[in-house]
């Protein structure tokens, strides 16, 4: 699981436990699509639309960080 590799090492036991419990409460992909009244195709279209709309915002934030010499320690 990505969380365990990336974030968990920086979280306390309480946060890791809460995240684990929260993950168990998430619906499966099929359950989520059904609840959202979406199909694979319609969900993909909406995700692509969201990505396209997000790109200018991500680029703006990236330029803002660069202009202020802010780096991320990843």
Beta strands, then each sheet from edge to edge (+ up, - down):
end
